[in-house]
Amino acid sequence: MTLVEFDPPERFVLGTVGPPGQREFFLQASDGSRRVQMALEKLHAQVLAERIGELLDQVAGLESTVAAAAAAADNAPLDTPISQDFRVSALALSWDDERHVVVIEAHDHDPDEVDDLDPVEERHSLRVSLPPAQARAFARRCETVVRAGRPSCPFCGGPVDESGHI
């Protein structure tokens, strides 16, 4: 199993490639010359943002205020070239109380079912530790990116493309 750890990363961002309705979501973690890029589902990004916000509201208090998150915001596009090192299958989120950081793990497999997987198959995992302000800024970027897709129908709330409902 390959575990890549960034503690903390220079950048940890979510972005997309492609037009609305056909977007592919990517997480990028980097520091110096190291960069890991993972494809994930839109729902993963949405849930991760929600859970980070909930976690920080419970444990971080003033460390993750709006002003601190705004100062830590990374609004730059994804670094190029964009390629997929692995596809996220499972995410884990925790709070390290000793270090006061949010720990995010991304796996290309279910960590609880490692014994059931083919022993020859290469497995990939990423662990990122973020200070509260950077974690809050990351969550806000996730929310913004997720909302930036196709517009919603004013009548039913479903996604709409150029020709109507999908």
PyMOL commands that set and color helices and strands:
alter all, ss='L'
color gray80, all
select helices_A, chain A and resi 42-59+61-64+66-72+111-116+132-147
alter helices_A, ss='H'
color red, helices_A
select strands_A, chain A and resi 2-6+11-17+24-31+34-40+86-87+90-96+101-107+124-130+160-161+164-165
alter strands_A, ss='S'
color yellow, strands_A
deselect
rebuild
show_as cartoon
